[in-house]
């Protein structure tokens, strides 16, 4: 069942750090936070390693929530995503950060029929190692996150619409659907809403245009 949600200006006093702020989604989150008046810190690869708990703790100090939109095209997905998850699970609580919202992948989400999207007929298989690695990262986060860290993973329910016009913050939570689309700006709105006023806890959920 799809829950209709609309973006709002939540918790403008929340201090948010964005890991992966130089990517398309990360930039959209930073821009959206600034438009809302949310205090935001943009972090890129040059600032530290997201697979290092010490770097995560150092960078995240003084923030209330973290949004993570990071991947490393040069690293093995099955190693990188779990290592990042474990570093976040250790480093963010050390820094006093209580909320983590990470960008996941629709491929590992179940469809309305309960079948992972990557296992549905006709779904591209040439990037399966990447899909599985992403899913392993969420599994690692689930296993490693302490009670002090409230986390959620969001991904487009299908894919991004890079050419469409943003719906102005309207979005819906939904199961995986290869045909579903959402603009980076609207997806960033969902990430920010969950960072500043959480409704999802310890789960991976798809997001689509409302």
Secondary structure, DSSP 8 states (H G I E B T S, - for coil): --EEEE-----TT-EEEEETTTSHHHHHHHHHHHHHT-EEEEE-GGG--TT-HHHHHHHHTT-SEEEE----TTS-HHHHHHHHHHHHHHHHHHTT--EEEEE--GGGSBBTTS-BGGGSTT---TTHHHHHHHHHHHHHHHHH--TT-EEEEEEESSEE-SSS---SSEEEEE-B-TT-EE-HHHHHHHHHHHHHS----S-EEEEEE-
